[in-house]
Structures are given as structure tokens and as C-alpha cells.
Amino acid sequence: MRTRLTWVFLTAASLAGGGTVVAQRPAFPDLQGTWNGSTMTPLQRPPEFKDRPAFTPEEAEEYVRTSADRVRSRLPSSVDRQMQVDIDADSVEVEKMPLIGLRTSLIVDPPDGILPPLLPVAQARIAEKPKRSFEDPETFGLAERCLLGNFGASGGSAASPPMLPSVSIPSFYRIVQNDTHVLIFTEWVHDARIVRLNGTHLPPTIRRWLGDSIGHYEGQTLVVDTTNFRRDTRNLGSSERLHVVERFTRVDAKTLRYRVTVEDPDTWATPWTAEWPFRATDTPLFSVECHEGNYAIENFLRGARAEEQRVPTTTRR
């Protein structure tokens, strides 16, 4: 059962005594609620659809049908064959991740739907990433170390801007507001980003996993400016000079438009912008707990699959 928090503002006259209590709507746009920011529309336009901003209906249907195949193709070669087999149409929740119309990319600028070229300094930074070693936990990914949680392509947190959707699991968010702050809570490993309204950024010497977010309202839009990222929070390979501006606009009762502009003078040749809708949902958020170095679930599931293959189908109950 959900509980709803109702904000009631009392006029000065009513507090003075004798006046009528008046409930007023907040002056800022109401962005509160649980939102599904998932989509199967790719961040970048696939090469086979170069110069084509839209799928045909038949191409869109096929793109959704082959979603599990694309997830498997992105797995590193070190992932064993059994795990690749386990990823099928049932494990990719396509019903929660619809295409955005017939669009072929979330990126709207550049117009070709492709990320700007990586600068040489970024290519060198990405190339020098340490090889993953069980002898050195520092070489593990941030999600494996339970520092940030993201199952998508960005490499940072699902709550860290740009809040790019995962390629295989839904991206659910809860937004809570008051007069001075906005909280953006993500289901995946329950990261929470706090946006200070009408504030100023922290000194550049103070770095945060999710960056330092300040915001203000422009009409019906919440504008969030985020800087001060840590060097090891690499969203799509970005550097600590990453600068992200997000715009959250309530379009109607069931839709929140999310538009994000990203620039990083140490990563991309030019800024880029992506846009897609968040949809209101009554789906309860799961409690995603992270246990560093715990491979027990993976191992017993692999054992169960091996047992299924060993026991003849006719003997199974």
C-alpha cells in the first residue's frame, strides 16, 4: 500500500487565528511521482539506419523482437556460454521498454543521431583502463564494487546525469520535491541524487560520485546543472570535466519530458543532446541490494541450469 504525502500551505491570516485555512498548489511544477525512463530506442542511431531518423513499422517490430540478441552481443567475451544462453526474450522486459515512436536514436543533436567524435585525450584515457584482475579489486567496475549501480551502457550510476536508459532492464525513478530541494531516486542499487534549488556549485576541489547538482525552474521546466564529477565516474567514458544540463518538463499527467545536453572538453569534440519521455507508473520499486564480491546467486543459477540439462525432461515435475 502506498502512502501519499500532501503539502498544505497555510496563509498568514489563518495562522494568526480566525482565518480560513487555504490549501494552495506549490508555485513550482509538480514533478513528483514514480517514472519509467526506459526505452528500447538506442542512444545512437544504428549504422544500418544511417541518415534515417525513423524506422518503418516493420523494422521497429523486428528491432524489438531481436532485443535479447543485441544484449548478448554486448557481453564481454569473458562471460561464459551458459550466461549468454540464459539471456533470452523473457529476461529483457520489452513490455516496460517501448520504442519512442519510430525514432532510431535518442540523440537529437547532432542531427545524425551519433555521438560526436572522441578526442585523442579521451581515447588515450579509455585505452589505459586497467585490466580486470581478481587480485586487485580496484580494477573491478564501480557496479561490481557496489559504489555505483548501473546495468546500462553509461558506466556511471543510473541516477548520475545523463540518466541514460539500460539496454536490458527498466529504469525506474522516484522524484520528490520541496521548496529547496529535489530528490531523484533510482531503483537500480537505490542511488539518490539531491538537487539543491537556486544554489551555487561546490568548490571544484570537492568531487562527488553523482556530481554536484543545482537547479532552478524556468516556467514548467526544472533545469538541473551538474558538474564536479569524480575522475573515476566515467559516463560513456567522460572525464571529471563533464558538464550536464538536464530539463524535466511535465507534459501531462502521465508524461515527463527529459532532455539532456552533455559537454566535456576532454572527451567529445562538441556537445550533444538527447531527449525522450519518462512515463508515469504505479509499478512498485524493488529493493536492490548490492553485496560486493558475492557470486553465490550466479553460481547456484548456473548449477540449476546444468542440472536441468542433466536430468531428462520426462523425469522433471
KOLMAR-613755 format. One line per 3 residues: number of its first residue (from 0); for each residue x, y, z of C-alpha. Coordinates in Angstrom, 3 decimals, decimal comma. Example, Ala and Ser with C-alpha at 12.3 -4.5 7.8 and 13.67 -1.06 7.14 Angstrom:
BEGIN
0	12,300 -4,500 7,800  13,670 -1,060 7,140
! end
This chain:
BEGIN
0	0,000 0,000 0,000  1,346 3,386 -0,963  1,103 6,489 1,159
3	0,696 9,899 -0,413  2,337 12,997 1,022  0,181 16,113 0,677
6	1,749 19,543 1,075  -0,536 22,077 2,781  0,400 25,760 2,864
9	-1,249 27,981 5,438  -1,816 31,646 4,804  -0,515 34,159 7,312
12	-4,083 35,179 8,159  -5,097 31,646 9,065  -2,058 31,205 11,289
15	-2,887 34,442 13,064  -6,200 32,923 14,116  -9,737 33,070 12,885
18	-8,880 32,924 9,179  -9,845 30,192 6,790  -7,179 27,584 6,113
21	-6,370 27,712 2,414  -4,612 24,848 0,646  -2,536 26,226 -2,209
24	-0,752 24,470 -5,018  3,044 24,843 -4,927  4,407 27,572 -7,188
27	6,774 25,131 -8,911  5,672 22,492 -11,458  4,739 19,198 -9,851
30	7,250 16,576 -10,994  6,666 14,163 -8,125  5,880 10,535 -8,695
33	7,352 7,282 -9,932  8,572 7,375 -13,514  9,701 4,818 -16,051
36	12,538 6,272 -18,127  13,089 3,044 -20,064  13,104 2,725 -23,807
39	14,482 0,335 -26,372  15,253 3,239 -28,696  19,070 3,277 -28,889
42	21,093 6,250 -27,728  22,909 6,361 -31,082  21,428 5,614 -34,481
45	22,422 2,093 -35,594  24,805 2,073 -38,580  22,297 0,257 -40,773
48	19,888 3,198 -40,347  22,383 5,935 -41,185  20,648 9,124 -42,356
51	17,291 7,672 -41,353  15,658 9,301 -38,287  12,795 6,763 -38,223
54	12,179 3,030 -38,516  9,442 1,671 -40,691  6,766 -0,113 -38,598
57	8,118 -3,463 -39,777  11,705 -2,515 -38,883  10,588 -1,346 -35,452
60	8,841 -4,667 -34,793  11,964 -6,578 -35,793  14,193 -4,327 -33,664
63	12,101 -5,154 -30,591  11,981 -8,863 -31,437  15,782 -9,125 -31,613
66	16,436 -7,194 -28,376  17,813 -10,215 -26,492  20,256 -10,917 -29,319
69	21,660 -7,401 -29,045  22,086 -7,721 -25,267  24,055 -10,945 -25,737
72	26,221 -9,342 -28,411  27,296 -6,641 -25,944  28,509 -9,109 -23,337
75	32,298 -9,315 -22,971  33,970 -12,422 -24,357  34,894 -13,481 -20,816
78	31,227 -14,162 -19,974  30,607 -17,894 -20,089  28,316 -19,515 -22,621
81	25,673 -20,519 -20,044  25,024 -16,917 -19,037  24,668 -15,950 -22,676
84	22,122 -18,724 -23,156  20,154 -17,532 -20,115  19,620 -14,115 -21,697
87	16,510 -14,568 -23,803  13,311 -12,743 -24,676  11,979 -13,361 -21,147
90	14,930 -11,626 -19,474  14,583 -8,395 -21,470  11,411 -6,681 -20,270
93	10,271 -5,346 -23,622  6,820 -4,509 -22,268  8,386 -1,890 -19,975
96	10,829 -0,602 -22,596  8,866 0,603 -25,652  10,383 2,365 -28,610
99	9,893 6,137 -28,704  7,568 6,200 -31,665  9,650 5,114 -34,646
102	12,762 7,127 -33,755  16,104 5,485 -34,472  18,066 7,357 -31,766
105	17,623 9,252 -28,504  20,259 11,755 -29,653  18,603 14,726 -31,362
108	21,742 16,837 -31,752  23,915 16,211 -33,741  21,154 15,612 -36,292
111	22,792 12,387 -37,499  21,950 10,792 -34,134  25,581 9,845 -33,427
114	27,807 10,884 -30,529  30,443 13,462 -31,533  33,942 12,110 -32,188
117	36,057 11,213 -29,171  39,037 13,487 -28,676  42,532 11,903 -28,685
120	42,912 12,581 -24,961  39,714 10,611 -24,307  40,818 7,725 -26,497
123	44,083 7,516 -24,561  42,247 7,684 -21,219  39,907 4,862 -22,163
126	42,757 2,737 -23,539  44,718 2,950 -20,295  41,869 1,495 -18,231
129	43,397 -1,241 -16,018  42,665 -4,836 -16,934  40,225 -6,505 -14,567
132	42,048 -8,743 -12,100  40,710 -10,775 -9,180  43,955 -9,997 -7,338
135	43,199 -6,257 -7,412  39,615 -5,186 -6,546  40,425 -1,660 -7,738
138	40,311 -2,950 -11,314  36,688 -4,057 -10,967  33,848 -1,902 -12,246
141	32,096 0,536 -9,935  28,893 -1,528 -10,005  30,770 -4,722 -9,029
144	32,290 -2,836 -6,120  28,842 -1,604 -5,040  29,955 2,017 -5,357
147	27,593 2,945 -8,178  24,858 0,860 -9,683  24,123 0,784 -13,394
150	23,255 -2,043 -15,737  23,300 0,154 -18,798  25,845 1,477 -21,218
153	26,900 4,679 -19,485  29,307 3,182 -16,942  28,139 5,501 -14,160
156	25,104 5,395 -11,926  21,557 5,200 -13,246  20,940 8,346 -11,171
159	24,004 10,185 -12,452  23,424 12,508 -15,395  22,991 11,856 -18,220
162	20,415 9,325 -16,949  20,679 7,006 -19,934  18,288 4,038 -20,007
165	19,566 0,498 -19,643  19,648 -1,784 -22,656  18,127 -4,728 -20,775
168	16,250 -3,732 -17,608  13,710 -0,962 -16,904  14,981 2,340 -15,486
171	12,590 3,419 -12,736  12,907 6,700 -10,849  11,089 8,398 -7,995
174	11,095 12,199 -7,786  10,289 14,099 -4,593  10,238 17,911 -4,283
177	10,046 20,634 -1,677  10,808 24,344 -1,732  14,580 23,929 -1,536
180	15,493 20,517 -2,949  14,563 17,872 -5,486  15,403 14,209 -4,864
183	15,915 11,842 -7,802  15,947 8,239 -6,556  16,721 5,336 -8,864
186	15,580 1,776 -8,299  18,806 0,225 -9,555  21,040 -0,056 -6,462
189	18,974 2,746 -4,888  21,276 5,669 -5,683  19,795 9,046 -4,736
192	20,801 12,378 -6,251  19,877 15,555 -4,381  19,414 18,744 -6,399
195	19,825 22,000 -4,475  17,478 24,658 -5,809  18,741 28,177 -6,522
198	22,161 27,341 -5,142  25,731 27,579 -6,371  28,167 24,799 -7,187
201	30,607 23,453 -4,641  34,287 24,405 -4,981  35,983 22,422 -7,797
204	38,125 20,600 -5,237  35,019 18,783 -3,931  34,071 15,892 -6,222
207	31,063 13,582 -5,963  30,119 10,202 -7,398  26,892 11,598 -8,881
210	28,259 15,073 -9,488  27,083 18,279 -7,802  23,584 19,216 -8,982
213	21,942 22,620 -8,621  18,597 23,533 -10,141  16,076 26,250 -10,870
216	12,680 26,488 -12,523  12,005 28,040 -15,890  8,232 28,108 -16,131
219	7,063 24,483 -16,105  10,589 23,108 -16,507  13,107 22,117 -13,853
222	16,617 22,873 -15,130  19,410 20,951 -13,398  23,078 21,849 -13,884
225	25,612 19,212 -12,765  29,409 19,471 -12,502  32,126 18,329 -10,020
228	32,167 14,672 -11,064  34,816 12,335 -9,735  37,520 11,288 -12,174
231	36,507 7,630 -11,891  32,809 8,285 -12,560  33,003 7,733 -16,281
234	29,671 8,232 -18,002  30,284 6,964 -21,541  33,988 7,425 -20,918
237	33,667 11,039 -19,751  36,236 12,920 -17,662  35,923 14,910 -14,439
240	35,221 17,997 -16,592  31,856 16,561 -17,596  29,098 19,204 -17,545
243	25,451 18,136 -17,872  22,304 20,268 -18,148  19,002 18,415 -17,735
246	15,475 19,715 -18,368  12,482 17,986 -16,766  9,140 19,201 -18,152
249	5,736 17,889 -17,075  3,917 17,431 -20,381  0,735 15,925 -18,966
252	-0,440 13,774 -16,061  1,364 10,711 -17,384  4,401 12,144 -19,192
255	7,607 13,865 -18,144  9,883 15,043 -20,967  13,563 14,530 -20,211
258	16,057 16,494 -22,297  19,772 16,439 -21,532  22,729 18,312 -23,018
261	26,213 16,954 -22,367  29,574 18,599 -22,863  33,061 17,566 -21,866
264	36,072 19,370 -23,386  38,245 16,353 -22,514  36,002 13,770 -24,169
267	33,862 14,888 -27,130  34,622 17,325 -29,925  31,255 19,080 -29,463
270	28,318 18,963 -27,015  25,429 16,583 -27,694  21,753 16,451 -26,721
273	19,300 13,581 -26,215  15,586 13,639 -25,439  12,908 11,077 -24,562
276	9,804 10,820 -22,346  9,527 9,382 -18,842  6,158 7,687 -18,295
279	4,212 7,697 -15,016  3,923 4,232 -13,495  2,368 2,606 -10,451
282	4,928 -0,198 -10,539  6,450 -0,602 -7,043  10,211 -0,145 -6,897
285	12,225 -3,178 -5,850  14,818 -3,054 -3,102  18,058 -3,740 -4,988
288	20,737 -4,789 -2,523  24,386 -4,945 -3,510  26,829 -7,366 -1,916
291	30,387 -6,823 -3,051  32,101 -9,934 -4,371  29,025 -12,150 -3,883
294	28,809 -14,578 -6,791  26,601 -17,102 -4,958  23,428 -16,327 -6,918
297	25,222 -16,556 -10,245  26,775 -19,874 -9,228  23,622 -21,581 -7,951
300	21,664 -20,452 -11,011  24,383 -21,875 -13,252  24,220 -25,103 -11,253
303	20,452 -25,240 -11,697  20,804 -24,850 -15,464  23,395 -27,635 -15,550
306	21,041 -29,860 -13,546  18,197 -29,158 -15,956  20,384 -30,285 -18,838
309	21,491 -33,435 -16,991  18,020 -34,650 -15,952  15,831 -35,902 -18,834
312	12,800 -33,722 -19,499  10,378 -36,615 -18,928  11,504 -37,031 -15,304
315	11,030 -33,394 -14,315  7,970 -32,471 -12,274
! end
